[in-house]
Amino acid sequence: MPLTHFDEHGRAHMVDVGQKADTQREAVARGRVLMQPETLALIQQGGIKKGDVLAVAQVAGIMAAKRTHQLIPMCHPLMLTHVSLDFEPQPAPPGEQAVINISATVRTTGKTGVEMEALTAVSVAGLTIYDMCKAVDRGMRVDAVRLARKSGGKSGDFVLEE
């Protein structure tokens, strides 16, 4: 299958989706932030000086999904009908890393999918957690950002993980 973001001369271009039918589209992306157990405990206790880490990360992820077309050059601006983020903290014993799993679900009715919006939401939520907690844990890692599933459009459903 040829790459769609290049024209016949090899130049980058935005794909023309004007003739495509509007369909219900959804994408789910996932990722995680690894950290020291003490950092996760501070987040859960509200002990991070910058504020409620997960509430701010949720808003950041939603804002990022809505602005994906301003960050990724060939993305179309989309009217999103739904953006949600879920955070699942996983404590760990001392000496092992704790994890906050992040999941973003994005929906629209339109001519192109929302995979990039879901991936952007997870990435920016993870970066926000890092930013808010870096003063206490510089060793945190935003990790494993990936598309879990998508539906809608001509190519139909694509499921990498449930």
C-alpha positions in Angstrom: 0.0 0.0 0.0 1.6 3.4 -1.0 2.1 6.1 1.5 -0.8 8.5 1.2 0.9 11.7 2.5 3.2 12.0 -0.6 2.1 13.1 -4.0 3.3 11.6 -7.4 6.5 13.8 -7.1 7.4 12.6 -3.6 6.3 15.8 -1.9 4.4 15.8 1.3 0.7 16.8 1.1 -2.5 16.6 3.0 -4.7 13.8 1.8 -7.9 14.9 0.1 -10.7 13.3 2.1 -13.5 15.3 0.4 -15.0 12.4 -1.4 -15.0 10.0 1.6 -18.3 9.3 3.4 -18.8 10.5 7.0 -18.8 7.5 9.4 -18.7 7.1 13.1 -15.1 6.8 14.1 -13.4 5.9 17.4 -9.8 5.3 18.5 -8.4 4.2 21.8 -4.7 4.8 22.6 -2.7 3.8 25.7 0.5 4.6 27.4 2.1 4.7 30.8 4.3 6.8 33.1 6.8 4.8 35.2 7.9 6.4 38.5 9.2 5.8 41.9 6.6 4.4 44.3 7.0 7.5 46.5 6.1 9.7 43.6 2.9 7.8 43.0 2.0 8.0 46.7 2.5 11.8 46.5 0.2 12.1 43.5 -2.5 10.0 45.2 -2.2 12.0 48.5 -2.4 15.3 46.7 1.2 16.1 47.8 2.5 17.6 44.5 2.9 21.3 45.0 1.7 22.1 41.4 -1.8 20.7 42.2 -4.0 17.7 41.3 -1.7 15.9 38.9 -4.3 13.6 37.3 -7.0 16.3 37.0 -4.5 18.6 35.2 -3.3 15.7 33.0 -6.9 14.9 32.0 -7.5 18.5 30.9 -4.2 18.6 29.1 -5.0 15.4 27.2 -8.4 16.7 26.1 -6.9 20.0 25.0 -4.1 18.1 23.1 -6.6 15.9 21.2 -8.5 19.0 20.1 -5.3 20.6 18.8 -3.7 17.7 17.2 -4.0 19.3 13.7 -1.9 22.2 15.0 0.9 19.8 16.1 1.0 17.1 13.4 1.4 18.7 10.0 -0.7 16.5 7.8 -3.6 16.0 10.2 -7.0 17.4 9.3 -8.8 19.6 11.8 -11.7 17.5 13.2 -14.9 18.2 15.1 -14.4 15.8 18.0 -17.6 14.5 19.6 -16.0 12.8 22.6 -12.6 12.8 24.3 -12.0 10.9 27.6 -8.9 9.9 29.5 -8.6 7.3 32.2 -5.8 6.9 34.6 -5.0 3.6 36.4 -2.3 3.9 39.1 -0.4 0.7 39.9 1.6 0.9 43.1 4.8 -1.1 43.4 6.8 -2.4 46.2 9.9 -0.3 47.2 12.7 -0.9 44.7 10.4 -1.4 41.8 8.7 1.3 39.7 5.1 2.3 40.1 3.0 3.0 37.0 0.2 5.2 35.9 -1.5 3.6 32.9 -3.2 6.1 30.6 -6.0 5.4 28.2 -7.6 7.9 25.8 -10.8 7.4 23.8 -11.6 9.8 21.0 -14.7 9.9 18.8 -16.0 11.8 15.8 -18.4 11.5 12.9 -16.3 12.4 9.9 -14.2 11.6 6.8 -11.0 10.6 8.6 -10.0 8.8 11.7 -9.0 10.0 15.2 -6.0 7.7 15.9 -3.6 10.7 16.0 -5.9 12.6 18.4 -6.0 9.6 20.8 -2.2 9.1 20.6 -1.7 12.8 21.1 -4.0 12.9 24.1 -2.1 10.0 25.8 1.3 11.5 25.0 0.5 15.0 26.4 -1.3 13.6 29.5 1.9 11.6 30.2 4.1 14.6 29.6 1.9 16.6 31.9 2.4 14.1 34.7 6.1 14.2 34.1 6.1 18.0 34.2 4.1 18.3 37.4 6.3 15.7 39.2 9.8 16.2 37.8 10.9 18.1 40.9 10.5 15.0 43.0 11.3 12.3 40.4 13.5 13.1 37.4 13.8 9.4 36.5 10.2 9.1 35.4 9.5 7.7 31.9 6.6 8.2 29.5 6.5 4.8 27.8 4.6 2.4 25.5 2.4 5.0 23.8 0.4 3.0 21.2 -2.9 2.6 19.3 -5.0 -0.1 21.0 -7.9 -0.1 18.6 -9.8 2.0 16.0 -13.2 1.6 14.3 -15.0 3.3 11.4 -14.1 4.3 7.9 -13.4 2.2 4.8 -10.8 0.0 6.6 -13.2 -0.9 9.4 -12.1 -2.2 12.8 -8.5 -2.6 13.8 -7.8 -4.2 17.2 -4.3 -4.5 18.6 -5.4 -5.1 22.2 -8.7 -5.2 24.0 
